[in-house]
């Protein structure tokens, strides 16, 4: 006897449901079938979402063939790349929580028995994952794939560098136009290990995406086949009633963070994974990343920290190949949406033709697997890729991707140059008023200050300048693009809008960065080194004179987000 489906019990409580569904083309037989929500970020918003409708259609057909009745819902995401350089980027992080809210509304207003969630990019995937945890709906994730690189392996994250070079007169308009016109040759997530690709990998590492489905070519048949398999898997979950929270546990998140360290994933995962975990009833924070990353082996040679575009991850064997290299560290008994454990999935992949397909595609590129993915015993680095820094400048912590930092900047004493917004900071960098040895302090850009935008163009302006990229640091309570490189320190907490120490720094104060010892401290005032007690006294005096900045937002989404967002070290989610 089939178990009672949630959609059936609600249907009896809402007699208008049947006629309304018949009115949109459902048959009478459809009314009795398991109901599958297909939620995607499809829309004409950016390459990561514009190509998703074919996946939605394929998943729809698969659910129907498997005996279910699918329903398409849409929650289009925005593009961080198109939002850069203006106030649009302030909406980026807030959009994640709004997407999660729409998933909650869609499912809880008309309950379904299982869901298929399709997205590619920075806030779309985290938002959907948060929505899955919040609703506890049995769910399968379909990552939307990765675009190919352009000519000469050109990828979008290089545009920030070329923009800075063009602004400084180092390349001409024709050269700059060529790069812009060729950086995105197809749909899919941008082809570097930024936040979009990182979160595709995380969805698989968490056990919510089917094995081997993250970072598939966005325009290939493999991705369409994935959508078809997702339909079958969602139907099995609907009939078994296995809720998402019984699959995704603390061990699942620890697996994801171990994979994150191996691939040198985006620092934005430190915002997204804790926020997703919170919705699943699991508590992790930045300290969890620090614990797992420390002494972890970094093995994936992919941009921005490495050499190859992200499309090459699949050619090296995808996420399963990464997991095989760190298999001895993973919780292999963690459950997944296949109904099997992670260990069983990895064994099944080896028995399939998956790796043979990866090998065939890689041979066409003329590159060896070891060029892309190192073995665990021959890593690129042995101390992880992310560090959590603490000190009197960041009592609650700050984040740095040290795998992208020049070695000479692992320890430095720098002079503070303070800016109360990103626009003033980038202007100073491009006008050559920032000098070697400066610490560029950009504040009031945290969740409560301005929505926590990315400071991508500022980081690229610094890292693309040979003199500055190896001699200064950018320190902010904002965040960075997953494409950022160089000595960039973000998520400084408490943020300036809450009166954190970053709000009290003045020009000329001395800042010590010590990555190896995980420290970020104010060690001097007005260029003079001082005892820690004297610095604490001076900061206390400054606090007495400090006045909070008036809120930037008087209405709308960003007012709601800035008033309710948590500390970035906890995930920046809304309470």
C-alpha positions in Angstrom: 0.0 0.0 0.0 1.4 3.4 -1.0 2.1 5.8 1.8 0.0 8.9 2.2 1.5 11.7 0.1 1.6 15.2 1.6 0.0 16.6 -1.6 -2.9 14.3 -1.1 -3.6 15.2 2.5 -3.5 18.9 1.7 -5.7 18.3 -1.4 -8.5 17.1 0.9 -8.3 20.3 2.9 -8.5 22.5 -0.1 -11.4 21.5 -2.4 -10.6 24.3 -4.8 -7.3 22.8 -5.6 -8.6 20.1 -8.1 -10.6 22.5 -10.3 -7.8 25.1 -10.3 -5.3 22.5 -11.5 -7.7 21.1 -14.1 -8.1 24.7 -15.3 -4.4 24.9 -16.2 -4.5 21.7 -18.3 -4.0 18.9 -15.8 -6.0 15.7 -16.5 -8.2 14.1 -13.8 -5.6 11.3 -13.7 -2.9 13.8 -12.9 -4.7 14.8 -9.7 -3.9 11.5 -8.1 -0.2 11.4 -9.0 2.8 12.4 -6.8 3.4 16.1 -7.2 6.9 17.2 -8.0 8.0 20.8 -7.8 10.5 21.9 -10.5 12.0 25.1 -9.2 14.7 26.8 -11.3 16.4 30.2 -11.7 15.7 30.2 -15.4 15.4 33.7 -16.9 17.0 36.1 -19.4 19.3 37.4 -16.6 22.7 36.0 -17.4 24.4 32.9 -19.1 24.1 30.8 -15.9 20.3 31.0 -16.1 19.4 31.6 -19.7 20.1 28.1 -20.7 18.3 26.2 -17.9 14.9 25.9 -19.6 15.9 22.8 -21.6 16.9 21.2 -18.3 13.5 22.1 -16.8 11.7 20.5 -19.9 13.8 17.3 -19.7 13.1 17.0 -15.9 9.4 17.6 -16.6 9.3 14.8 -19.2 11.2 12.4 -16.9 8.8 13.0 -14.0 5.8 12.3 -16.2 7.4 9.1 -17.6 8.1 8.0 -14.0 4.4 8.4 -13.0 4.4 11.8 -11.4 2.9 15.2 -12.1 5.5 18.0 -12.3 4.9 21.7 -11.9 7.3 24.4 -13.1 8.1 27.3 -10.8 10.7 30.0 -11.4 12.7 32.3 -9.2 15.2 34.1 -11.6 18.5 35.1 -10.0 20.6 38.2 -10.7 24.1 38.2 -12.1 26.9 39.5 -9.9 29.0 40.3 -13.0 26.3 42.6 -14.4 25.7 44.1 -11.0 29.3 45.1 -10.5 30.5 48.6 -10.5 27.3 50.2 -9.4 24.8 49.9 -6.5 23.2 46.8 -8.0 25.9 44.7 -6.4 24.4 45.6 -3.0 21.4 43.4 -3.8 23.5 40.3 -4.5 23.7 38.7 -1.1 20.2 39.8 -0.1 18.9 38.1 -3.2 20.1 34.7 -1.8 17.8 35.0 1.2 14.9 36.2 -1.0 15.3 33.2 -3.3 15.1 30.9 -0.3 12.0 32.8 0.8 10.3 32.3 -2.5 11.1 28.5 -2.4 9.5 28.4 1.0 6.4 30.2 -0.3 6.1 28.1 -3.4 6.3 24.8 -1.6 4.4 25.6 1.6 1.5 27.4 -0.1 0.9 24.4 -2.4 2.7 21.5 -0.8 4.6 19.0 -3.0 5.9 15.5 -2.5 9.4 16.1 -3.8 11.4 18.8 -5.7 13.9 19.2 -8.5 16.0 22.4 -8.1 18.0 23.7 -11.1 20.5 26.6 -10.9 24.0 27.4 -11.9 25.3 30.4 -10.1 26.4 32.5 -7.1 23.2 33.2 -5.3 20.7 31.0 -7.1 22.2 27.7 -6.0 22.8 28.8 -2.3 19.2 30.3 -2.2 17.7 27.1 -3.6 19.8 25.0 -1.1 18.6 27.1 1.7 15.0 26.7 0.6 15.4 22.9 0.5 16.7 22.9 4.0 13.9 25.2 5.2 11.1 23.3 3.7 12.7 19.9 4.3 11.3 18.8 1.0 12.8 15.5 -0.5 14.9 17.1 -3.2 17.4 16.6 -6.0 19.6 19.4 -7.3 20.6 19.8 -10.9 23.7 22.0 -11.3 23.4 24.0 -14.5 26.8 23.3 -15.9 29.8 25.5 -16.8 30.6 27.5 -20.0 33.6 26.8 -22.1 36.6 29.1 -22.1 37.0 31.6 -24.9 40.0 32.0 -27.3 43.4 31.3 -25.7 41.5 30.1 -22.5 40.0 33.5 -22.0 37.6 33.5 -19.0 35.4 36.2 -17.5 37.4 36.8 -14.3 40.2 38.2 -16.5 38.0 41.1 -17.5 38.5 42.8 -14.1 42.2 42.9 -14.8 41.8 44.1 -18.3 39.3 46.8 -17.1 42.0 48.1 -14.7 44.6 48.0 -17.4 42.3 49.9 -19.8 41.5 52.5 -17.1 45.3 53.0 -16.6 45.9 53.3 -20.3 47.9 50.0 -20.5 45.7 48.5 -23.2 43.6 50.3 -25.9 39.9 50.2 -26.5 40.1 47.7 -29.3 42.0 45.2 -27.1 39.6 45.7 -24.3 36.6 45.2 -26.6 38.1 41.9 -27.9 38.4 40.5 -24.4 34.8 41.6 -23.5 33.4 40.1 -26.7 35.0 36.7 -26.3 35.0 36.0 -22.5 31.6 34.3 -22.4 31.2 32.1 -25.4 28.2 30.1 -24.2 25.6 29.7 -21.4 26.6 28.2 -18.1 28.5 29.3 -15.0 31.6 31.3 -15.7 34.6 29.1 -16.3 36.7 29.6 -13.1 36.4 28.3 -9.6 34.4 31.4 -8.4 31.3 31.2 -6.3 29.1 29.8 -9.0 31.3 26.8 -9.8 32.2 26.4 -6.1 28.5 26.1 -5.2 27.8 23.6 -8.0 30.6 21.4 -6.5 29.2 22.0 -3.0 25.7 20.8 -4.0 27.2 17.5 -5.1 29.6 17.2 -2.1 26.6 17.7 0.2 24.9 14.7 -1.5 22.0 16.7 -3.0 23.1 16.6 -6.6 23.6 13.2 -8.3 27.2 11.9 -8.5 29.3 13.4 -11.2 26.8 16.1 -12.2 28.5 19.3 -11.0 30.4 21.3 -13.6 29.3 19.4 -16.6 29.5 21.2 -20.0 26.5 23.5 -20.1 25.8 22.8 -23.7 26.4 19.0 -23.7 24.1 16.0 -23.8 25.5 14.9 -20.4 23.6 17.7 -18.6 20.3 16.9 -20.3 20.8 13.3 -19.2 21.4 14.5 -15.7 18.0 16.3 -15.7 16.3 13.1 -16.9 17.9 11.1 -14.1 16.9 13.8 -11.6 13.3 13.3 -12.5 13.6 9.6 -11.8 15.4 10.2 -8.5 12.8 12.8 -7.4 10.0 10.3 -7.9 11.8 7.7 -5.8 12.3 10.3 -3.1 8.6 11.3 -3.2 7.5 7.7 -2.8 10.0 6.9 0.0 9.2 10.2 1.7 12.9 10.7 2.6 13.1 14.4 3.7 16.1 16.5 2.9 17.2 16.9 6.5 17.6 13.1 6.9 20.1 13.1 4.0 22.1 16.3 4.7 23.7 16.2 8.2 26.8 17.7 9.9 28.9 15.0 8.2 27.6 16.1 4.8 28.8 19.7 5.5 32.1 18.5 6.8 32.5 16.5 3.5 31.7 19.6 1.5 34.3 21.8 3.4 36.9 19.1 2.8 36.2 19.2 -0.9 36.2 23.0 -0.7 39.7 22.9 0.6 40.8 20.5 -2.1 39.5 22.7 -4.9 40.5 26.1 -3.5 36.8 27.2 -3.5 35.4 30.7 -3.3 35.6 32.5 0.1 31.8 33.2 -0.4 31.2 29.6 0.6 32.0 30.7 4.1 28.9 32.8 3.8 26.8 30.2 2.0 27.5 26.9 3.7 26.8 28.1 7.2 23.6 29.8 6.0 22.5 26.6 4.2 23.4 24.5 7.3 21.3 26.8 9.5 18.3 26.0 7.4 19.0 22.2 7.7 19.2 22.6 11.5 23.0 22.1 11.5 25.3 24.8 13.0 28.6 25.4 11.4 30.6 28.7 11.2 33.9 30.1 9.9 35.8 28.2 12.7 34.6 24.9 11.1 36.3 26.0 7.8 39.5 26.9 9.8 39.5 23.5 11.5 39.0 21.5 8.3 41.2 23.7 6.0 44.2 23.7 8.3 46.6 21.1 6.9 44.2 20.1 4.1 45.7 19.3 0.7 44.9 21.7 -2.1 45.0 19.6 -5.4 43.0 21.3 -8.1 44.9 23.5 -10.6 42.0 25.7 -11.7 41.6 29.5 -11.8 41.7 31.9 -10.1 44.2 30.3 -7.8 45.4 27.8 -10.5 45.9 27.7 -14.3 43.0 25.9 -16.1 39.4 27.1 -16.7 36.7 25.3 -14.7 35.5 23.4 -17.7 38.6 21.2 -17.2 37.4 19.9 -13.9 35.1 17.5 -15.7 37.9 16.4 -18.0 39.9 15.4 -14.9 37.0 13.3 -13.5 34.8 15.9 -11.9 33.9 16.0 -8.2 34.1 12.1 -7.9 37.8 12.3 -8.9 38.5 15.0 -6.3 36.7 12.9 -3.7 38.7 9.8 -4.6 41.9 11.7 -3.8 40.7 12.7 -0.4 38.5 9.6 0.2 40.3 8.6 3.4 39.2 12.0 4.9 35.5 11.8 4.0 32.5 10.6 5.9 31.8 7.8 3.4 28.7 6.7 5.2 26.9 10.0 4.6 23.6 9.5 2.8 22.9 11.0 -0.6 19.8 11.6 -2.9 20.6 8.3 -4.7 19.5 6.5 -1.6 23.0 5.2 -1.2 26.0 6.4 0.8 28.7 8.6 -0.6 31.1 5.6 -0.5 28.7 3.5 -2.5 28.3 6.3 -5.1 32.0 6.6 -5.5 32.3 2.8 -6.1 29.4 2.9 -8.6 31.1 5.7 -10.5 34.2 3.6 -11.0 32.1 0.7 -12.4 30.3 3.0 -14.9 31.6 4.7 -18.1 31.9 8.1 -16.4 35.7 8.2 -16.1 36.1 6.9 -19.6 34.0 9.7 -20.9 36.1 12.2 -18.9 39.3 10.7 -20.3 38.1 10.8 -23.9 37.1 14.5 -23.6 40.4 15.4 -21.9 42.5 13.7 -24.6 40.8 16.0 -27.1 42.2 18.9 -25.1 45.7 17.5 -25.1 46.2 17.8 -21.3 47.0 15.1 -18.7 44.8 14.5 -15.7 47.7 15.4 -13.4 48.0 18.8 -15.0 44.5 19.6 -13.7 44.1 17.4 -10.6 47.1 16.5 -8.5 47.2 13.4 -6.3 46.8 13.8 -2.6 50.4 12.9 -2.1 51.6 15.5 -4.6 49.4 18.5 -3.7 49.8 22.1 -4.8 49.6 23.0 -1.1 49.3 21.3 2.2 47.8 23.9 4.4 44.3 24.4 2.9 43.3 27.5 1.0 41.3 29.6 3.4 42.3 31.0 6.7 40.3 32.7 9.4 42.2 35.6 10.9 41.5 37.1 14.3 42.9 39.9 16.4 42.0 43.3 17.7 41.0 44.4 14.2 38.7 41.4 13.7 37.7 40.0 17.1 35.0 37.8 15.5 37.2 36.9 12.5 38.1 37.8 9.0 38.6 35.6 5.9 41.5 35.4 3.5 42.1 33.0 0.6 45.8 32.5 1.2 46.3 30.1 -1.8 45.9 33.3 -4.0 48.2 35.5 -1.9 51.9 36.2 -2.8 54.2 34.5 -0.3 55.8 37.9 0.5 52.5 39.1 1.9 52.0 36.2 4.4 53.5 38.5 7.0 53.5 42.3 6.6 53.1 45.5 8.6 51.1 48.0 6.6 49.9 51.7 6.9 46.2 52.2 7.0 44.4 54.1 4.2 40.8 54.4 5.2 37.8 54.6 2.9 34.1 54.6 3.9 32.9 53.1 0.6 34.3 51.0 -2.2 33.9 53.7 -4.9 36.4 56.0 -3.1 38.9 53.1 -2.7 38.9 52.0 -6.3 39.3 55.7 -7.4 42.4 56.0 -5.2 43.9 52.8 -6.6 43.3 53.7 -10.2 44.7 57.2 -9.7 47.9 55.9 -8.2 47.4 57.5 -4.8 47.8 54.1 -3.1 51.4 53.2 -2.4 53.3 50.0 -1.6 53.0 49.2 2.1 49.5 50.6 2.4 46.5 48.7 3.9 43.5 49.8 2.0 40.6 49.8 4.6 37.2 49.7 3.0 34.4 49.8 5.6 30.7 50.2 5.9 30.3 47.5 3.3 29.1 44.7 5.6 25.6 43.2 5.7 24.2 45.9 7.9 26.2 48.7 6.2 25.3 48.2 2.6 24.2 44.6 2.0 27.8 43.2 1.8 28.7 43.8 -1.9 31.6 42.3 -3.6 34.6 44.5 -4.1 35.7 42.8 -7.3 36.9 45.8 -9.3 39.0 47.1 -6.4 40.7 43.8 -5.8 41.4 43.4 -9.5 42.7 46.9 -9.8 45.2 46.0 -7.0 46.2 42.6 -8.2 46.7 43.7 -11.8 49.2 46.3 -10.7 52.6 44.6 -10.4 53.8 47.0 -7.7 50.6 46.9 -5.5 49.6 43.3 -6.0 52.6 42.1 -3.9 52.9 45.0 -1.5 49.5 46.1 -0.1 46.5 44.4 1.4 42.8 45.2 1.0 40.9 44.8 4.3 37.1 45.2 4.3 33.9 44.2 6.1 32.6 43.6 2.6 33.3 40.5 0.6 35.1 39.5 -2.6 34.2 37.8 -5.8 35.2 34.2 -6.1 37.4 35.4 -9.0 39.5 37.7 -6.7 43.2 37.1 -6.2 45.9 38.8 -4.2 46.1 39.8 -0.5 42.3 40.4 0.0 40.9 40.2 3.5 37.1 40.3 3.9 34.2 39.6 6.2 35.9 41.6 8.9 33.7 41.2 12.0 32.2 43.0 13.8 31.5 45.2 10.8 31.9 49.0 10.8 28.1 49.6 10.9 28.0 47.8 14.3 31.0 49.8 15.6 33.6 47.1 15.1 37.3 48.1 15.4 37.4 48.5 11.6 35.3 51.6 12.1 37.9 53.1 14.5 41.0 52.8 12.3 42.5 56.1 11.2 44.9 56.9 8.4 48.5 56.0 9.3 47.6 53.3 11.9 49.8 50.3 11.6 48.2 47.0 10.7 49.9 43.6 11.0 48.9 40.7 8.8 50.2 37.3 9.9 48.6 34.6 7.9 50.6 31.7 9.3 49.6 32.6 12.8 46.0 33.6 11.7 46.3 37.2 13.1 45.1 40.6 12.0 45.9 43.3 14.4 46.3 47.0 14.9 49.8 47.3 16.3 50.5 51.1 16.0 48.9 54.5 16.0 49.8 57.3 13.5 52.7 55.3 12.3 54.2 54.5 15.8 54.2 51.0 17.2 52.6 50.8 20.6 51.8 48.3 23.3 48.5 46.4 22.9 47.2 48.0 26.1 47.8 51.5 24.8 46.2 50.7 21.5 43.1 49.3 23.4 42.9 52.6 25.4 43.2 54.7 22.2 40.5 52.6 20.4 38.2 53.0 23.4 38.7 56.8 23.3 37.9 56.8 19.6 34.8 54.7 20.2 33.5 57.4 22.6 33.6 59.8 19.7 32.3 57.4 17.0 28.9 57.9 15.6 27.0 55.3 13.6 26.5 56.1 9.9 22.9 56.7 9.1 21.3 53.7 7.4 21.7 53.8 3.6 18.3 52.2 3.1 15.0 53.7 4.1 12.7 51.2 2.4 12.7 48.0 0.4 14.6 44.7 0.4 18.0 46.1 1.5 16.4 47.8 4.5 14.9 44.5 5.5 18.2 42.6 4.9 20.4 45.2 6.6 18.2 45.1 9.7 18.0 41.4 10.0 21.3 40.0 8.7 23.6 38.0 11.0 27.3 38.3 11.4 29.3 37.2 8.2 31.1 34.7 10.3 27.8 32.9 10.8 26.7 33.2 7.2 25.1 36.6 6.9 21.6 35.0 6.7 18.5 36.9 7.9 17.1 36.2 11.3 
